[in-house]
C-alpha cells in the first residue's frame, strides 16, 4: 500500500506529461534538430577533409554538434512540465491531490529526466550512426555519447527549475535560452582572454559541452567530466532553490 502511495505522484506526472501534445512534438524536434545539425556539420568533413580515409578533425565532437541546437527543445520541455500547470491553473489540482510539494517536484523531475534521456539517447545514437556511415575512420566513444545524453537531460531539469521559480512559461524560456545561447556568445565578444577563459570554465553550456571532446584535451579550459559537473551543479542548485520557493509560496 505504501509503495502504491509513493508511486501515485510519478504515475500522475507521467500521465500529464505524455498527454501534453507539445511533449511529443518537442521530443521529435530534439531528434530532428540534433540529427540535422550534426549531419550539416560532418558533411563538409566527409567530402573535403577525409577523402583518403583519414581525418584530423575531432569527428566525434563534430558529429554531436546538433546537441547544441537540440538542447533548446529539452529546455522548453522542462519549462512546460511545470509552466503548463501554472498557465492553466491546474497546479492547484495537483497540490490538492499531492499536498507534499517536494514529492510533486521530485516526481516531475524524475519523469522529465527519464523521458528526456530516452529522447536524447535516440537523437545522439542517430547522429553517431549517420557519422559512422559518412566518415570512414569514425570511431564512436562512450564518454561523449553518454555525456551528451546527460547534458540534454540536465538542460531539461534546468528548464523545470526555472519554470518553478518564475511561475511564468515565457519568462522561463527566455531566461533559459539566454543561459544556453547568449552566455556562450559572450565568450566570443569579450575582449579579455582572462574572462573568456573564466566563462568557458564556469558558464554552464561551454563547460558542459567539453564532454564531447576526444582530442587535444589538455588544451580545454576545463576537463570533460568536471565541465559536465558545472552544468549539473547549476541544475541541482536551481532545483534546490526552486524546491524551497515551491514549498514556501502559495500556488
MDAnalysis code that builds the backbone (N, CA, C; Angstrom):
import MDAnalysis as mda
import numpy as np

u = mda.Universe.empty(753, n_residues=251, atom_resindex=np.repeat(np.arange(251), 3), trajectory=True)
u.add_TopologyAttr("name", ["N", "CA", "C"] * 251)
u.add_TopologyAttr("resid", np.arange(1, 252))
u.add_TopologyAttr("resname", ["UNK", "UNK", "UNK", "UNK", "UNK", "UNK", "UNK", "UNK", "UNK", "UNK", "UNK", "UNK", "UNK", "UNK", "UNK", "UNK", "UNK", "UNK", "UNK", "UNK", "UNK", "UNK", "UNK", "UNK", "UNK", "UNK", "UNK", "UNK", "UNK", "UNK", "UNK", "UNK", "UNK", "UNK", "UNK", "UNK", "UNK", "UNK", "UNK", "UNK", "UNK", "UNK", "UNK", "UNK", "UNK", "UNK", "UNK", "UNK", "UNK", "UNK", "UNK", "UNK", "UNK", "UNK", "UNK", "UNK", "UNK", "UNK", "UNK", "UNK", "UNK", "UNK", "UNK", "UNK", "UNK", "UNK", "UNK", "UNK", "UNK", "UNK", "UNK", "UNK", "UNK", "UNK", "UNK", "UNK", "UNK", "UNK", "UNK", "UNK", "UNK", "UNK", "UNK", "UNK", "UNK", "UNK", "UNK", "UNK", "UNK", "UNK", "UNK", "UNK", "UNK", "UNK", "UNK", "UNK", "UNK", "UNK", "UNK", "UNK", "UNK", "UNK", "UNK", "UNK", "UNK", "UNK", "UNK", "UNK", "UNK", "UNK", "UNK", "UNK", "UNK", "UNK", "UNK", "UNK", "UNK", "UNK", "UNK", "UNK", "UNK", "UNK", "UNK", "UNK", "UNK", "UNK", "UNK", "UNK", "UNK", "UNK", "UNK", "UNK", "UNK", "UNK", "UNK", "UNK", "UNK", "UNK", "UNK", "UNK", "UNK", "UNK", "UNK", "UNK", "UNK", "UNK", "UNK", "UNK", "UNK", "UNK", "UNK", "UNK", "UNK", "UNK", "UNK", "UNK", "UNK", "UNK", "UNK", "UNK", "UNK", "UNK", "UNK", "UNK", "UNK", "UNK", "UNK", "UNK", "UNK", "UNK", "UNK", "UNK", "UNK", "UNK", "UNK", "UNK", "UNK", "UNK", "UNK", "UNK", "UNK", "UNK", "UNK", "UNK", "UNK", "UNK", "UNK", "UNK", "UNK", "UNK", "UNK", "UNK", "UNK", "UNK", "UNK", "UNK", "UNK", "UNK", "UNK", "UNK", "UNK", "UNK", "UNK", "UNK", "UNK", "UNK", "UNK", "UNK", "UNK", "UNK", "UNK", "UNK", "UNK", "UNK", "UNK", "UNK", "UNK", "UNK", "UNK", "UNK", "UNK", "UNK", "UNK", "UNK", "UNK", "UNK", "UNK", "UNK", "UNK", "UNK", "UNK", "UNK", "UNK", "UNK", "UNK", "UNK", "UNK", "UNK", "UNK", "UNK", "UNK", "UNK", "UNK", "UNK", "UNK", "UNK", "UNK", "UNK", "UNK", "UNK", "UNK"])
u.atoms.positions = np.array([
    [0.827, -1.200, 0.000],
    [0.000, 0.000, 0.000],
    [0.865, 1.255, 0.000],
    [1.926, 1.247, 0.852],
    [2.808, 2.404, 0.891],
    [3.515, 2.615, -0.434],
    [3.960, 1.508, -1.053],
    [4.641, 1.610, -2.346],
    [3.702, 2.196, -3.394],
    [2.455, 1.756, -3.375],
    [1.484, 2.282, -4.328],
    [1.260, 3.779, -4.105],
    [1.195, 4.167, -2.820],
    [1.010, 5.584, -2.497],
    [2.201, 6.412, -2.967],
    [3.413, 5.862, -2.834],
    [4.620, 6.588, -3.237],
    [4.708, 6.736, -4.749],
    [4.193, 5.732, -5.474],
    [4.277, 5.765, -6.936],
    [3.155, 6.582, -7.575],
    [2.128, 6.907, -6.811],
    [0.988, 7.620, -7.379],
    [1.378, 8.964, -7.999],
    [2.216, 9.792, -7.322],
    [2.620, 11.052, -7.955],
    [3.410, 10.848, -9.246],
    [4.257, 9.810, -9.283],
    [5.006, 9.510, -10.507],
    [4.064, 9.164, -11.652],
    [3.083, 8.327, -11.357],
    [2.114, 7.943, -12.385],
    [1.315, 9.159, -12.865],
    [0.952, 10.026, -11.924],
    [0.191, 11.221, -12.289],
    [1.013, 12.145, -13.187],
    [2.288, 12.317, -12.848],
    [3.128, 13.208, -13.655],
    [3.417, 12.595, -15.028],
    [3.572, 11.286, -15.075],
    [3.771, 10.621, -16.361],
    [2.533, 10.790, -17.240],
    [1.367, 10.646, -16.656],
    [0.127, 10.805, -17.415],
    [0.010, 12.222, -17.952],
    [0.312, 13.207, -17.112],
    [0.218, 14.600, -17.555],
    [1.217, 14.913, -18.660],
    [2.445, 14.426, -18.494],
    [3.477, 14.765, -19.474],
    [3.243, 14.075, -20.812],
    [2.814, 12.814, -20.771],
    [2.619, 12.094, -22.038],
    [1.365, 12.542, -22.775],
    [0.405, 13.127, -22.054],
    [-0.806, 13.607, -22.714],
    [-0.707, 15.072, -23.126],
    [0.410, 15.709, -22.823],
    [0.647, 17.075, -23.275],
    [1.129, 17.006, -24.723],
    [0.359, 17.537, -25.690],
    [0.735, 17.386, -27.104],
    [2.140, 17.898, -27.414],
    [2.535, 18.977, -26.760],
    [3.846, 19.560, -27.046],
    [4.990, 18.629, -26.659],
    [4.751, 17.682, -25.742],
    [5.815, 16.765, -25.323],
    [6.386, 16.006, -26.509],
    [5.501, 15.419, -27.301],
    [5.966, 14.579, -28.404],
    [6.501, 15.409, -29.561],
    [5.942, 16.598, -29.760],
    [6.491, 17.498, -30.781],
    [7.906, 17.923, -30.391],
    [8.114, 18.227, -29.126],
    [9.431, 18.669, -28.687],
    [10.448, 17.533, -28.730],
    [10.035, 16.322, -28.389],
    [10.950, 15.188, -28.488],
    [11.303, 14.902, -29.948],
    [10.315, 15.038, -30.836],
    [10.591, 14.885, -32.267],
    [11.543, 15.970, -32.751],
    [11.330, 17.205, -32.260],
    [12.213, 18.303, -32.632],
    [13.624, 18.063, -32.107],
    [13.735, 17.494, -30.907],
    [15.045, 17.165, -30.340],
    [15.811, 16.236, -31.264],
    [15.174, 15.169, -31.702],
    [15.837, 14.204, -32.579],
    [16.153, 14.835, -33.930],
    [15.176, 15.538, -34.509],
    [15.356, 16.117, -35.841],
    [16.458, 17.179, -35.852],
    [16.443, 18.078, -34.873],
    [17.444, 19.145, -34.827],
    [18.838, 18.591, -34.570],
    [18.936, 17.659, -33.634],
    [20.244, 17.082, -33.327],
    [20.823, 16.368, -34.536],
    [20.000, 15.614, -35.219],
    [20.468, 14.858, -36.383],
    [20.783, 15.783, -37.555],
    [19.923, 16.763, -37.817],
    [20.116, 17.652, -38.967],
    [21.363, 18.513, -38.808],
    [21.529, 19.110, -37.636],
    [22.702, 19.962, -37.417],
    [23.980, 19.124, -37.408],
    [23.914, 17.932, -36.829],
    [25.069, 17.051, -36.852],
    [25.446, 16.644, -38.271],
    [24.436, 16.351, -39.091],
    [24.695, 15.986, -40.488],
    [25.321, 17.145, -41.247],
    [24.814, 18.361, -40.999],
    [25.366, 19.540, -41.668],
    [26.812, 19.784, -41.253],
    [27.140, 19.448, -40.012],
    [28.499, 19.672, -39.531],
    [29.497, 18.676, -40.107],
    [29.079, 17.432, -40.271],
    [30.035, 16.425, -40.748],
    [30.096, 16.324, -42.264],
    [29.088, 16.843, -42.968],
    [29.066, 16.713, -44.427],
    [30.304, 17.316, -45.090],
    [30.719, 18.555, -44.760],
    [31.927, 19.106, -45.391],
    [33.178, 18.315, -45.063],
    [33.233, 17.772, -43.852],
    [34.400, 16.977, -43.453],
    [34.459, 15.693, -44.260],
    [33.310, 15.058, -44.413],
    [33.259, 13.811, -45.191],
    [33.637, 14.050, -46.639],
    [33.266, 15.211, -47.164],
    [33.511, 15.487, -48.580],
    [34.926, 15.986, -48.859],
    [35.477, 16.811, -47.953],
    [36.709, 17.527, -48.268],
    [37.916, 17.122, -47.425],
    [37.693, 16.863, -46.141],
    [38.830, 16.664, -45.253],
    [39.253, 15.206, -45.170],
    [38.325, 14.312, -45.448],
    [38.627, 12.896, -45.282],
    [38.588, 12.126, -46.602],
    [39.088, 12.665, -47.694],
    [38.980, 11.919, -48.947],
    [39.793, 10.636, -48.952],
    [40.875, 10.616, -48.187],
    [41.715, 9.423, -48.173],
    [41.423, 8.496, -47.018],
    [40.376, 8.816, -46.255],
    [40.001, 7.957, -45.138],
    [40.629, 8.331, -43.818],
    [41.343, 9.495, -43.768],
    [41.960, 9.934, -42.524],
    [41.493, 11.341, -42.200],
    [41.056, 11.570, -40.959],
    [40.557, 12.873, -40.525],
    [41.420, 13.415, -39.396],
    [41.761, 14.694, -39.494],
    [42.442, 15.374, -38.402],
    [41.450, 16.057, -37.478],
    [40.200, 16.174, -37.911],
    [39.167, 16.797, -37.102],
    [38.780, 15.885, -35.925],
    [38.219, 16.518, -34.881],
    [37.604, 15.743, -33.798],
    [36.213, 15.357, -34.295],
    [36.146, 14.274, -35.049],
    [34.907, 13.908, -35.724],
    [33.802, 13.488, -34.764],
    [34.177, 12.958, -33.605],
    [33.156, 12.593, -32.616],
    [32.443, 13.841, -32.128],
    [33.217, 14.844, -31.735],
    [32.624, 16.103, -31.291],
    [31.818, 16.754, -32.406],
    [32.353, 16.697, -33.616],
    [31.676, 17.304, -34.763],
    [30.327, 16.632, -35.019],
    [30.280, 15.323, -34.902],
    [29.032, 14.595, -35.165],
    [27.957, 14.900, -34.134],
    [28.380, 15.379, -32.961],
    [27.435, 15.692, -31.884],
    [27.133, 17.184, -31.786],
    [27.494, 17.930, -32.825],
    [27.237, 19.367, -32.845],
    [25.757, 19.670, -32.674],
    [24.893, 18.805, -33.167],
    [23.455, 19.036, -33.103],
    [22.905, 19.109, -31.694],
    [23.638, 18.575, -30.713],
    [23.200, 18.681, -29.317],
    [23.058, 20.147, -28.926],
    [23.916, 20.993, -29.494],
    [23.873, 22.434, -29.201],
    [22.527, 23.036, -29.586],
    [21.921, 22.538, -30.651],
    [20.608, 23.034, -31.066],
    [19.480, 22.251, -30.409],
    [19.640, 20.944, -30.269],
    [18.591, 20.118, -29.681],
    [18.297, 20.451, -28.243],
    [19.269, 21.054, -27.540],
    [19.062, 21.386, -26.136],
    [17.924, 22.392, -25.940],
    [17.628, 23.187, -26.963],
    [16.526, 24.151, -26.849],
    [15.198, 23.420, -26.651],
    [15.000, 22.321, -27.381],
    [13.769, 21.542, -27.230],
    [13.683, 20.950, -25.822],
    [14.819, 20.514, -25.272],
    [14.835, 19.955, -23.913],
    [14.493, 21.026, -22.887],
    [15.054, 22.203, -23.070],
    [14.765, 23.301, -22.149],
    [13.269, 23.615, -22.128],
    [12.687, 23.747, -23.319],
    [11.267, 24.092, -23.417],
    [10.402, 22.994, -22.808],
    [10.769, 21.735, -23.046],
    [10.027, 20.626, -22.445],
    [10.087, 20.704, -20.922],
    [11.256, 21.006, -20.379],
    [11.383, 21.144, -18.939],
    [10.544, 22.282, -18.393],
    [10.523, 23.397, -19.102],
    [9.714, 24.542, -18.665],
    [8.238, 24.184, -18.669],
    [7.780, 23.538, -19.738],
    [6.353, 23.216, -19.852],
    [5.904, 22.168, -18.837],
    [6.826, 21.340, -18.364],
    [6.467, 20.335, -17.367],
    [5.842, 20.968, -16.129],
    [6.335, 22.137, -15.763],
    [5.745, 22.874, -14.642],
    [4.944, 24.085, -15.136],
    [5.461, 24.790, -16.126],
    [4.838, 26.031, -16.575],
    [3.444, 25.853, -17.135],
    [3.182, 24.718, -17.778],
    [1.854, 24.479, -18.338],
    [0.797, 24.442, -17.236],
    [1.147, 23.899, -16.078],
    [0.192, 23.835, -14.977],
    [-0.047, 25.205, -14.344],
    [0.988, 26.008, -14.268],
    [0.795, 27.368, -13.759],
    [-0.034, 28.195, -14.747],
    [0.196, 27.947, -16.034],
    [-0.538, 28.708, -17.043],
    [-2.027, 28.415, -17.048],
    [-2.396, 27.165, -16.794],
    [-3.810, 26.771, -16.817],
    [-4.456, 26.785, -15.439],
    [-3.647, 26.915, -14.393],
    [-4.179, 26.893, -13.041],
    [-4.373, 25.508, -12.471],
    [-4.014, 24.477, -13.227],
    [-4.202, 23.106, -12.742],
    [-3.197, 22.732, -11.658],
    [-2.213, 23.615, -11.393],
    [-1.273, 23.330, -10.319],
    [-2.012, 23.209, -8.992],
    [-3.121, 23.914, -8.838],
    [-3.899, 23.814, -7.595],
    [-4.498, 22.416, -7.440],
    [-4.957, 21.842, -8.543],
    [-5.491, 20.476, -8.502],
    [-4.389, 19.482, -8.156],
    [-3.214, 19.694, -8.740],
    [-2.079, 18.819, -8.454],
    [-1.716, 18.846, -6.981],
    [-1.670, 20.039, -6.400],
    [-1.295, 20.171, -4.988],
    [-2.394, 19.689, -4.055],
    [-3.635, 19.741, -4.522],
    [-4.722, 19.188, -3.714],
    [-4.619, 17.662, -3.661],
    [-4.233, 17.061, -4.790],
    [-4.095, 15.602, -4.840],
    [-2.838, 15.130, -4.116],
    [-1.758, 15.917, -4.205],
    [-0.495, 15.574, -3.543],
    [-0.011, 16.795, -2.772],
    [-0.435, 16.944, -1.533],
    [-0.077, 18.143, -0.763],
    [1.415, 18.281, -0.466],
    [2.136, 17.168, -0.455],
    [3.573, 17.219, -0.172],
    [4.298, 17.750, -1.407],
    [4.694, 19.000, -1.343],
    [5.173, 19.670, -2.553],
    [6.508, 19.137, -3.044],
    [7.380, 18.732, -2.129],
    [8.658, 18.214, -2.603],
    [8.452, 16.945, -3.424],
    [7.402, 16.182, -3.078],
    [7.117, 14.952, -3.817],
    [6.609, 15.279, -5.223],
    [5.843, 16.347, -5.346],
    [5.365, 16.778, -6.665],
    [6.552, 17.158, -7.548],
    [7.448, 17.996, -7.020],
    [8.596, 18.443, -7.809],
    [9.539, 17.285, -8.124],
    [9.757, 16.400, -7.150],
    [10.629, 15.247, -7.391],
    [10.045, 14.321, -8.452],
    [8.726, 14.150, -8.429],
    [8.071, 13.287, -9.426],
    [8.171, 13.894, -10.810],
    [7.965, 15.191, -10.903],
    [8.097, 15.869, -12.195],
    [9.525, 15.736, -12.724],
    [10.502, 15.953, -11.842],
    [11.896, 15.872, -12.255],
    [12.264, 14.460, -12.714],
    [11.763, 13.449, -12.004],
    [12.080, 12.065, -12.356],
    [11.507, 11.682, -13.718],
    [10.229, 11.978, -13.913],
    [9.583, 11.639, -15.185],
    [10.216, 12.420, -16.338],
    [10.467, 13.700, -16.105],
    [11.090, 14.526, -17.136],
    [12.473, 14.002, -17.495],
    [13.271, 13.656, -16.489],
    [14.628, 13.174, -16.745],
    [14.621, 11.875, -17.542],
    [13.751, 10.949, -17.186],
    [13.694, 9.669, -17.901],
    [13.251, 9.847, -19.348],
    [12.244, 10.685, -19.548],
    [11.738, 10.884, -20.904],
    [12.757, 11.626, -21.766],
    [13.399, 12.645, -21.189],
    [14.406, 13.393, -21.947],
    [15.616, 12.523, -22.251],
    [16.020, 11.703, -21.299],
    [17.154, 10.812, -21.524],
    [16.859, 9.838, -22.664],
    [15.626, 9.337, -22.726],
    [15.257, 8.427, -23.818],
    [15.300, 9.140, -25.157],
    [14.703, 10.336, -25.227],
    [14.738, 11.105, -26.471],
    [16.148, 11.526, -26.832],
    [16.931, 11.931, -25.832],
    [18.305, 12.335, -26.083],
    [19.160, 11.174, -26.580],
    [18.950, 10.001, -25.999],
    [19.707, 8.823, -26.448],
    [19.399, 8.493, -27.898],
    [18.124, 8.600, -28.274],
    [17.749, 8.341, -29.661],
    [18.400, 9.351, -30.599],
    [18.382, 10.629, -30.212],
    [18.971, 11.675, -31.046],
    [20.480, 11.492, -31.189],
    [21.156, 11.217, -30.088],
    [22.609, 11.065, -30.110],
    [23.023, 9.815, -30.893],
    [22.321, 8.706, -30.673],
    [22.664, 7.475, -31.394],
    [22.420, 7.621, -32.895],
    [21.359, 8.333, -33.268],
    [21.104, 8.566, -34.687],
    [22.233, 9.385, -35.309],
    [22.716, 10.381, -34.579],
    [23.824, 11.199, -35.085],
    [25.092, 10.366, -35.234],
    [25.340, 9.487, -34.285],
    [26.530, 8.647, -34.334],
    [26.454, 7.663, -35.502],
    [25.289, 7.071, -35.693],
    [25.132, 6.122, -36.805],
    [25.310, 6.813, -38.153],
    [24.810, 8.030, -38.269],
    [24.981, 8.772, -39.517],
    [26.453, 9.088, -39.751],
    [27.135, 9.547, -38.709],
    [28.554, 9.858, -38.849],
    [29.362, 8.609, -39.198],
    [29.002, 7.489, -38.602],
    [29.701, 6.240, -38.886],
    [29.525, 5.822, -40.342],
    [28.350, 6.157, -40.903],
    [28.097, 5.818, -42.309],
    [28.832, 6.752, -43.268],
    [29.043, 8.010, -42.855],
    [29.615, 9.003, -43.764],
    [31.128, 9.153, -43.631],
    [31.665, 8.890, -42.440],
    [33.093, 9.107, -42.206],
    [33.811, 7.773, -42.099],
    [34.798, 7.530, -42.949],
    [35.435, 6.211, -42.999],
    [36.218, 5.841, -41.754],
    [36.775, 6.822, -41.031],
    [37.587, 6.471, -39.863],
    [36.905, 6.880, -38.557],
    [35.610, 6.980, -38.604],
    [34.861, 7.423, -37.422],
    [34.878, 6.340, -36.353],
    [35.168, 6.738, -35.122],
    [35.212, 5.785, -34.005],
    [34.436, 6.367, -32.833],
    [33.199, 5.955, -32.629],
    [32.399, 6.491, -31.512],
    [33.071, 6.228, -30.174],
    [32.823, 7.130, -29.231],
    [33.396, 7.000, -27.898],
    [32.287, 7.073, -26.862],
    [32.445, 6.318, -25.778],
    [31.389, 6.220, -24.780],
    [31.186, 7.543, -24.036],
    [32.287, 8.194, -23.623],
    [32.137, 9.409, -22.825],
    [31.372, 10.517, -23.547],
    [31.730, 10.868, -24.788],
    [30.950, 11.901, -25.474],
    [29.495, 11.488, -25.706],
    [29.266, 10.208, -25.958],
    [27.908, 9.732, -26.207],
    [27.051, 9.837, -24.951],
    [27.529, 9.223, -23.873],
    [26.797, 9.266, -22.612],
    [26.706, 10.696, -22.084],
    [27.800, 11.436, -22.191],
    [27.825, 12.803, -21.698],
    [26.845, 13.711, -22.417],
    [26.667, 13.506, -23.716],
    [25.723, 14.318, -24.470],
    [24.287, 14.059, -24.033],
    [23.974, 12.787, -23.761],
    [22.636, 12.449, -23.271],
    [22.412, 13.075, -21.888],
    [23.403, 12.997, -21.036],
    [23.292, 13.605, -19.710],
    [23.153, 15.122, -19.807],
    [23.865, 15.712, -20.741],
    [23.791, 17.159, -20.945],
    [22.366, 17.575, -21.311],
    [21.747, 16.874, -22.231],
    [20.374, 17.182, -22.636],
    [19.402, 16.997, -21.474],
    [19.621, 15.964, -20.685],
    [18.755, 15.707, -19.527],
    [18.882, 16.813, -18.490],
    [20.095, 17.256, -18.239],
    [20.320, 18.327, -17.269],
    [19.717, 19.647, -17.736],
    [19.757, 19.897, -19.028],
    [19.143, 21.119, -19.566],
    [17.632, 21.098, -19.328],
    [17.004, 19.934, -19.506],
    [15.568, 19.823, -19.241],
    [15.266, 20.105, -17.771],
    [16.093, 19.586, -16.871],
    [15.899, 19.841, -15.436],
    [16.135, 21.314, -15.111],
    [17.053, 21.935, -15.819],
    [17.273, 23.370, -15.652],
    [16.007, 24.147, -16.026],
    [15.363, 23.729, -17.128],
    [14.111, 24.368, -17.528],
    [13.017, 24.182, -16.496],
    [12.931, 22.992, -15.908],
    [11.946, 22.733, -14.856],
    [12.185, 23.648, -13.662],
    [13.440, 23.802, -13.279],
    [13.772, 24.662, -12.139],
    [13.392, 26.112, -12.412],
    [13.702, 26.606, -13.597],
    [13.387, 27.996, -13.927],
    [11.883, 28.238, -13.925],
    [11.120, 27.299, -14.487],
    [9.661, 27.455, -14.519],
    [9.075, 27.432, -13.117],
    [9.624, 26.599, -12.243],
    [9.135, 26.529, -10.866],
    [9.441, 27.816, -10.117],
    [10.603, 28.380, -10.374],
    [10.993, 29.612, -9.699],
    [10.205, 30.817, -10.195],
    [10.065, 30.922, -11.517],
    [9.453, 32.115, -12.100],
    [7.933, 32.016, -12.205],
    [7.412, 30.773, -12.289],
    [5.972, 30.537, -12.455],
    [5.428, 31.248, -13.695],
    [6.269, 31.354, -14.698],
    [5.888, 32.020, -15.948],
    [6.611, 31.319, -17.088],
    [5.849, 30.753, -18.021],
    [6.443, 29.949, -19.087],
    [7.335, 30.775, -20.000],
    [6.825, 31.891, -20.499],
    [7.609, 32.696, -21.438],
    [8.861, 33.256, -20.778],
    [8.744, 33.695, -19.537],
    [9.912, 34.216, -18.833],
    [10.964, 33.152, -18.607],
    [10.534, 31.939, -18.244],
    [11.478, 30.853, -18.000],
    [12.174, 30.433, -19.294],
    [11.428, 30.376, -20.394],
    [12.031, 30.009, -21.680],
    [13.039, 31.067, -22.111],
    [12.670, 32.345, -21.972],
    [13.574, 33.429, -22.363],
    [14.864, 33.397, -21.552],
    [14.729, 33.253, -20.235],
    [15.923, 33.199, -19.389],
    [16.755, 31.966, -19.702],
    [16.082, 30.830, -19.905],
    [16.804, 29.596, -20.197],
    [17.562, 29.667, -21.514],
    [16.937, 30.212, -22.545],
    [17.624, 30.351, -23.836],
    [18.799, 31.308, -23.722],
    [18.657, 32.324, -22.877],
    [19.774, 33.232, -22.646],
    [20.955, 32.506, -22.025],
    [20.670, 31.627, -21.058],
    [21.737, 30.850, -20.426],
    [22.406, 29.917, -21.438],
    [21.598, 29.315, -22.311],
    [22.129, 28.335, -23.265],
    [22.900, 28.970, -24.405],
    [22.435, 30.124, -24.893],
    [22.982, 30.664, -26.139],
    [23.626, 32.043, -26.012],
    [23.065, 32.920, -25.179],
    [23.629, 34.267, -25.082],
    [24.933, 34.263, -24.300],
    [24.950, 33.536, -23.189],
    [26.172, 33.479, -22.379],
    [27.346, 32.911, -23.183],
    [27.194, 31.802, -23.912],
    [28.319, 31.334, -24.743],
    [28.741, 32.348, -25.809],
    [27.775, 33.137, -26.308],
    [28.119, 34.156, -27.303],
    [29.043, 35.207, -26.715],
    [28.875, 35.490, -25.427],
    [29.732, 36.481, -24.775],
    [31.195, 36.070, -24.796],
    [31.432, 34.764, -24.851],
    [32.816, 34.281, -24.883],
    [33.549, 34.837, -26.088],
    [32.844, 34.948, -27.213],
    [33.476, 35.444, -28.439],
    [33.498, 36.967, -28.510],
    [32.701, 37.624, -27.663],
    [32.596, 39.083, -27.727],
    [33.463, 39.797, -26.700],
    [33.737, 39.136, -25.580],
    [34.532, 39.771, -24.534],
    [35.990, 39.834, -24.975],
    [36.609, 41.025, -24.950],
    [37.998, 41.142, -25.436],
    [39.038, 40.577, -24.475],
    [38.669, 40.388, -23.221],
    [39.642, 39.921, -22.233],
    [39.822, 38.409, -22.299],
    [41.017, 37.920, -22.616],
    [41.248, 36.471, -22.631],
    [40.999, 35.829, -21.260],
    [41.269, 36.572, -20.197],
    [41.055, 36.030, -18.856],
    [39.586, 35.736, -18.616],
    [38.719, 36.687, -18.966],
    [37.291, 36.492, -18.764],
    [36.712, 35.487, -19.753],
    [37.286, 35.427, -20.945],
    [36.872, 34.380, -21.879],
    [37.129, 33.004, -21.280],
    [38.304, 32.846, -20.708],
    [38.663, 31.564, -20.106],
    [37.743, 31.241, -18.929],
    [37.420, 32.244, -18.124],
    [36.542, 32.022, -16.981],
    [35.137, 31.623, -17.419],
    [34.624, 32.275, -18.459],
    [33.288, 31.926, -18.956],
    [33.269, 30.508, -19.513],
    [34.318, 30.145, -20.230],
    [34.376, 28.798, -20.801],
    [34.452, 27.731, -19.711],
    [34.999, 28.095, -18.557],
    [35.123, 27.140, -17.456],
    [33.868, 27.074, -16.593],
    [33.199, 28.222, -16.388],
    [32.145, 28.266, -15.379],
    [30.763, 28.577, -15.922],
    [30.626, 29.003, -17.161],
    [29.294, 29.121, -17.760],
    [28.803, 27.702, -18.054],
    [27.532, 27.403, -17.817],
    [27.085, 26.006, -17.859],
    [27.295, 25.304, -19.193],
    [26.931, 25.967, -20.302],
    [26.990, 25.239, -21.567],
    [28.390, 25.121, -22.167],
    [29.199, 26.191, -22.217],
    [30.560, 25.975, -22.722],
    [31.303, 24.912, -21.926],
    [31.106, 24.924, -20.613],
    [31.775, 23.923, -19.779],
    [31.230, 22.528, -20.054],
    [29.916, 22.393, -20.113],
    [29.303, 21.076, -20.265],
    [29.651, 20.426, -21.597],
    [29.703, 21.205, -22.660],
    [29.939, 20.622, -23.982],
    [31.375, 20.162, -24.182],
    [32.240, 20.442, -23.209],
    [33.590, 19.885, -23.284],
    [33.553, 18.359, -23.159],
    [32.443, 17.819, -22.681],
    [32.294, 16.373, -22.548],
    [32.361, 15.669, -23.908],
    [32.135, 16.422, -24.985],
    [32.118, 15.827, -26.320],
    [33.508, 15.707, -26.938],
    [34.476, 16.375, -26.370],
    [35.815, 16.410, -26.963],
    [36.541, 15.084, -26.781],
    [37.268, 14.688, -27.825],
    [38.081, 13.472, -27.750],
    [39.545, 13.737, -28.103],
    [39.846, 14.952, -28.555],
    [41.223, 15.276, -28.947],
    [41.657, 16.574, -28.265],
    [42.959, 16.699, -28.076],
    [43.560, 17.914, -27.508],
    [42.898, 18.267, -26.174],
    [42.699, 17.281, -25.335],
    [42.010, 17.503, -24.065],
    [42.795, 18.431, -23.137],
    [44.119, 18.426, -23.266],
    [44.934, 19.281, -22.404],
    [44.725, 20.761, -22.715],
    [44.217, 21.072, -23.908],
    [44.008, 22.462, -24.301],
    [42.629, 22.988, -23.902],
    [41.774, 22.131, -23.373],
    [40.432, 22.569, -22.998],
    [40.482, 23.468, -21.761],
    [39.583, 24.472, -21.681],
    [39.532, 25.317, -20.475],
    [39.170, 24.524, -19.221],
    [38.390, 23.458, -19.404],
    [38.005, 22.601, -18.285],
    [37.889, 21.171, -18.806],
    [38.274, 20.199, -17.998],
    [38.242, 18.797, -18.416],
    [36.803, 18.344, -18.640],
    [36.591, 17.299, -19.457],
    [35.232, 16.898, -19.854],
    [34.274, 16.622, -18.700],
    [34.622, 15.725, -17.775],
    [33.669, 15.400, -16.707],
    [33.468, 16.546, -15.727],
    [34.513, 17.261, -15.311],
    [34.265, 18.459, -14.494],
    [33.412, 19.496, -15.227],
    [33.575, 19.599, -16.551],
    [32.754, 20.528, -17.320],
    [31.283, 20.167, -17.253],
    [30.990, 18.874, -17.404],
    [29.599, 18.441, -17.266],
    [29.118, 18.654, -15.833],
    [30.040, 18.510, -14.884],
    [29.693, 18.742, -13.493],
    [29.265, 20.175, -13.221],
    [29.794, 21.117, -13.986],
    [29.381, 22.519, -13.834],
    [27.894, 22.660, -14.164],
    [27.477, 22.081, -15.280],
    [26.053, 22.127, -15.647],
    [25.212, 21.401, -14.606],
    [25.686, 20.253, -14.125],
    [24.948, 19.509, -13.108],
    [24.793, 20.341, -11.835],
    [25.825, 21.098, -11.476],
    [25.752, 21.939, -10.279],
    [24.731, 23.057, -10.454],
    [24.699, 23.659, -11.641],
    [23.689, 24.688, -11.919],
    [22.287, 24.103, -11.817],
    [22.072, 22.953, -12.472],
    [20.741, 22.344, -12.468],
    [20.328, 21.941, -11.052],
    [21.234, 21.318, -10.309],
    [20.913, 20.880, -8.950],
    [20.668, 22.073, -8.029],
    [21.516, 23.092, -8.148],
    [21.365, 24.270, -7.301],
    [20.057, 24.999, -7.561],
    [19.703, 25.164, -8.836],
    [18.459, 25.851, -9.167],
    [17.241, 25.009, -8.790],
    [17.350, 23.679, -8.932],
    [16.246, 22.820, -8.495],
    [16.048, 22.889, -6.988],
    [17.145, 22.945, -6.260],
    [17.047, 23.074, -4.807],
    [16.377, 24.396, -4.423],
    [16.810, 25.485, -5.063],
    [16.193, 26.784, -4.805],
    [14.725, 26.775, -5.213],
    [14.437, 26.162, -6.365],
    [13.047, 26.067, -6.824],
    [12.206, 25.282, -5.828],
    [12.778, 24.209, -5.266],
    [12.044, 23.429, -4.282],
    [11.705, 24.224, -3.033],
    [12.652, 25.039, -2.589],
    [12.407, 25.883, -1.408],
    [11.291, 26.882, -1.705],
    [11.355, 27.528, -2.859],
    [10.319, 28.500, -3.220],
    [8.964, 27.814, -3.420],
    [9.000, 26.629, -3.980],
    [7.754, 25.893, -4.245],
    [7.058, 25.545, -2.931],
    [7.831, 25.248, -1.901],
    [7.248, 24.886, -0.616],
    [6.750, 26.101, 0.173],
    [7.391, 27.237, -0.018],
    [7.076, 28.385, 0.832],
    [6.065, 29.351, 0.225],
    [5.850, 29.276, -1.086],
    [4.926, 30.204, -1.731],
    [3.549, 29.569, -1.922],
    [2.549, 30.418, -2.036],
    [1.217, 29.934, -2.385],
    [1.212, 29.464, -3.826],
    [0.270, 28.556, -4.163],
    [0.160, 28.078, -5.534],
    [-0.285, 29.201, -6.457],
])
